[in-house]
Amino acid sequence: IRAIELMAERILSLGYMLNVTFRLAYTDPVGNLPNLIATRRKLDLILAESISKGGCFSLFLIDGDDLKRYNTISYAAGDKLISQLAAILMESIRPDDFAGRWRFGDEFVVILPHTPLLEAAGIADRVRTAIEETSRGWTFPVTVSVGVVEYPIHGRTVDELVGNAEQALKNAKTAGKNKTVVAG
């Protein structure tokens, strides 16, 4: 009986360690959101689902405007900023939406299942406004720029969608930052 108890303890311990390892492998430690690997996997899954069921989805990319000022204070201040942005982002989206880190700087992506473009643009603008308003009392008030796309209008692959969202994001920056721009 003791041998069975020891084996059960080892199995539980192994399960716990695998869970921790999985979490570490797919979670960004700064923003506590899914990391680039997990986010890319989610994009692939929602694209496959939309292709097989004939539905739509939207996504938007968020990039901070001039956030490097926080890193001039310290890298810890920059990390705290990313964590605060992630928290505002999670409070501002719907329960079924997915938010994750994108690339390695101050970029985020939000995936909106079964959401047409105009609705997605409204949610993106709500997130942008929430960040601007919440940060007014911070050391440096923060704004973000956002680029919005919809499948299949703006692309039929993840790379096409992300490329068009990046271009819309670039257009938001060029137009003066702190804007939400829908891909053309």
Stockholm file with secondary structure:
# STOCKHOLM 1.0

chainA/1-184         IRAIELMAERILSLGYMLNVTFRLAYTDPVGNLPNLIATRRKLDLILAESISKGGCFSLFLIDGDDLKRYNTISYAAGDKLISQLAAILMESIRPDDFAGRWRFGDEFVVILPHTPLLEAAGIADRVRTAIEETSRGWTFPVTVSVGVVEYPIHGRTVDELVGNAEQALKNAKTAGKNKTVVAG
#=GR chainA/1-184 SS CHHHHHHHHHHHHHHHHHHHHHHHHHBCTTTCSBCHHHHHHHHHHHHHHHHHHTCCEEEEEEEEESTHHHHHHCHHHHHHHHHHHHHHHHHHSCTTCEEEEETTTTEEEEEEETCCHHHHHHHHHHHHHHHHHHGGGSSSCCEEEEEEEEETTTCSSHHHHHHHHHHHHHHHHHTTSSCEEECC
#=GC SS_cons         CHHHHHHHHHHHHHHHHHHHHHHHHHBCTTTCSBCHHHHHHHHHHHHHHHHHHTCCEEEEEEEEESTHHHHHHCHHHHHHHHHHHHHHHHHHSCTTCEEEEETTTTEEEEEEETCCHHHHHHHHHHHHHHHHHHGGGSSSCCEEEEEEEEETTTCSSHHHHHHHHHHHHHHHHHTTSSCEEECC
//
